Amino acid sequence: NAGVTQTPKFQVLKTGQSMTLQCAQDMNHNSMYWYRQDPGMGLRLIYYSASEGTTDKGEVPNGYNVSRLNKREFSLRLESAAPSQTSVYFCASSEALAGAQETQYFGPGTRLLVL
Amino acid sequence: AQRVTQPEKLLSVFKGAPVELKCNYSYSGSPELFWYVQYSRQRLQLLLRHISRESIKGFTADLNKGETSFHLKKPFAQEEDSAMYYCALTTLQTGANNLFFGTGTRLTVIP
């Protein structure tokens, strides 16, 4: 199993450009998450999807949109990139059984630079 | 609101010395806490969960509700323990286990 995969690995954008970060998992997990990691800030949740067909805002959703395309895939879109969105983006998934405290499995990350 | 604090950004210890990475939290509900680790050029991965009360790679962590702490400890540090360590707290919302991370501690074990 590949686990959680993310594309691209690295991207440079100009301010105002748009792009979509792709994430897929092959573990049949119900829940998926997008985090951003900034120096000195740890990881912060952008959006999450508890199950196929649902999405909800996390701690820092402004400037982003998400789509849970199917159970496997959860994409993150930047409609108009800003330098403040320069970060490393991590996708994660978890089985999310009701009432369970579970492990999240992380992808390798996408490093985004907005000029 | 929930918050996880890791007071040390950097921690260096000699090989064979004990190591303790501090984590304090604030949360009004019943906390579930984790330690995640990121080794060089590897993905972020779970190290241990408090609910499992297990020891992984010689590390243990005890939840102290009185002190609202979940410190990670190992009696004898090894060079391969050098990594970035994140303490995290989860809340149950609509079935998803959203994680709130601390800012991380970079542990360096000196040979």
Interface residues (C-beta under 8 A of the other chain):
Chain A: N30 S31 Y33 Y35 G40 M41 G42 L43 R44 L45 Y48 S49 A50 S51 T54 D56 G58 E59 F90 S94 A96 A98 G99 A100 Q101 E102 T103 Q104 Y105 F106 G107 P108 G109
Chain B: V4 Q6 K9 E32 F34 R43 L44 Q45 L46 R49 I51 Y86 T90 L92 Q93 T94 G95 A96 N97 N98 L99 F100 F101 G102 T103 G104
